[in-house]
């Protein structure tokens, strides 16, 4: 199992992939019920295994969901699942008519204007001419395996929050 496996079209049915998911969650996927540890009682070993194999677990779950979607769309039945419409969005039924109406009623508020991102500007101008105009900000903290090349940050001690409740409530 290697990094190349993330692109494998067979990852959803790969026994090696299933074995890694099973081992990292310490469950048997051959059982009827999958029992996951409660967050309040999860061990450090379980946390480390799950985080270490997060991408394989997510890939496996995505492939299971893709397979379920394919089977349901093909007319097969899967007990406990159903096919439903996804979350919709609204669009103008007639964009030209909406533009005229919004311009009349909102004037300049009918349109938005946004500055290009740094990456978009770099696609249009030489990078060295832009370097004095941007700064890099750190992303949100994330958890990764100790083999990750990024520098470890010092933790800030605080309360543990699980399911929007402070532990001990």
C-alpha positions in Angstrom: 0.0 0.0 0.0 1.5 3.3 -1.0 0.7 6.9 -1.9 -0.1 5.8 -5.4 -3.1 3.9 -4.1 -5.1 7.1 -3.7 -5.5 7.2 -7.5 -6.3 3.5 -8.0 -9.7 2.9 -9.5 -10.1 -0.4 -7.5 -9.5 1.2 -4.1 -13.1 0.6 -3.1 -12.8 -3.2 -3.6 -9.1 -3.6 -2.7 -8.6 -6.1 0.1 -5.4 -4.3 1.2 -7.3 -1.1 1.5 -10.1 -2.8 3.5 -7.5 -4.4 5.7 -5.9 -1.0 6.5 -9.3 0.5 7.3 -10.2 -2.5 9.5 -6.9 -2.5 11.3 -6.9 1.3 11.9 -10.4 1.2 13.3 -9.8 -2.1 15.0 -13.1 -3.5 13.7 -14.0 -6.4 11.5 -15.7 -5.3 8.3 -17.1 -8.9 8.0 -19.3 -8.4 11.0 -22.9 -7.3 10.7 -22.4 -4.3 12.9 -19.5 -1.9 12.9 -18.7 -0.6 16.4 -16.6 2.5 16.7 -15.1 3.7 19.9 -16.9 6.5 21.9 -15.0 9.7 21.7 -15.0 10.0 25.5 -13.2 6.6 25.8 -11.1 6.5 22.6 -7.5 5.5 23.3 -4.3 7.3 22.1 -3.5 4.3 20.0 -6.9 4.4 18.3 -6.6 8.1 17.7 -3.1 7.8 16.2 -4.1 4.9 13.9 -7.2 6.6 12.7 -5.4 9.9 12.0 -2.4 8.1 10.4 -4.8 6.2 8.0 -7.3 9.1 7.6 -6.9 9.4 3.9 -7.3 5.6 3.3 -10.4 5.6 5.5 -11.9 8.6 3.8 -11.1 7.1 0.4 -12.7 3.8 1.4 -15.8 5.5 2.7 -16.1 7.7 -0.5 -15.8 4.6 -2.6 -18.5 2.8 -0.6 -20.8 5.8 -1.0 -20.0 6.0 -4.8 -20.7 2.2 -5.1 -24.0 2.7 -3.2 -25.0 5.6 -5.4 -24.2 3.7 -8.6 -26.2 0.6 -7.4 -29.2 2.7 -6.3 -29.1 4.7 -9.6 -29.1 1.4 -11.4 -32.3 0.4 -9.7 -30.9 -1.9 -7.1 -32.2 -1.8 -3.6 -29.9 -1.5 -0.6 -31.6 -2.2 2.7 -31.4 0.9 4.9 -30.5 3.3 2.1 -32.5 5.3 -0.5 -31.7 7.6 -3.4 -32.8 11.3 -2.9 -32.2 14.6 -4.7 -29.2 16.5 -3.4 -29.3 20.0 -2.0 -30.5 22.3 -4.8 -29.5 25.9 -5.6 -31.4 28.8 -7.1 -30.5 30.5 -10.4 -32.2 33.2 -12.3 -34.7 31.8 -14.7 -34.0 34.7 -17.1 -30.7 36.4 -16.3 -31.2 39.4 -18.6 -34.6 40.1 -17.1 -33.2 39.8 -13.6 -30.3 42.1 -14.5 -32.6 44.8 -15.7 -34.9 44.5 -12.7 -32.0 44.5 -10.2 -30.3 47.5 -11.9 -33.5 49.5 -11.7 -34.1 48.6 -8.1 -30.6 48.3 -6.6 -28.4 50.4 -9.0 -24.7 49.6 -8.2 -25.7 47.1 -5.4 -26.9 44.8 -8.2 -23.3 43.7 -8.9 -20.3 42.6 -6.8 -16.7 43.3 -7.6 -13.9 41.3 -6.0 -10.1 41.7 -6.2 -8.2 38.8 -7.8 -6.6 36.3 -5.4 -2.8 36.2 -5.2 -2.8 32.9 -7.2 -5.1 34.4 -9.9 -2.9 37.5 -10.2 0.3 35.3 -10.5 -1.3 33.6 -13.5 -1.5 37.0 -15.2 1.6 38.9 -14.0 5.2 37.9 -13.2 5.5 36.6 -9.6 8.4 38.8 -8.7 6.4 41.9 -9.4 3.7 40.8 -6.8 5.9 39.5 -4.0 5.8 42.8 -2.1 2.0 42.9 -2.1 1.2 39.7 -0.3 1.9 37.8 3.0 1.4 34.2 3.8 -0.8 33.4 6.8 -0.8 30.0 8.5 -3.7 27.7 7.9 -5.8 26.2 10.7 -4.1 23.7 12.9 -4.5 20.1 11.8 -3.5 16.7 13.1 -1.2 14.5 11.1 1.1 11.5 11.6 4.6 12.1 13.2 6.2 11.3 9.8 4.8 14.5 8.3 7.6 17.0 7.3 5.9 20.1 8.8 7.2 21.6 12.0 5.2 20.7 15.1 3.6 23.6 16.8 3.4 24.1 20.6 -0.1 23.4 22.0 -2.1 25.8 24.0 -3.7 24.1 27.0 -7.4 24.4 27.3 -10.6 22.5 27.9 -11.4 19.4 25.8 -14.6 19.9 23.8 -16.6 16.9 22.5 -19.9 17.3 20.6 -20.1 21.0 21.7 -19.9 20.0 25.4 -17.0 20.6 27.7 -15.8 17.3 29.1 -17.1 16.9 32.6 -20.5 18.6 32.0 
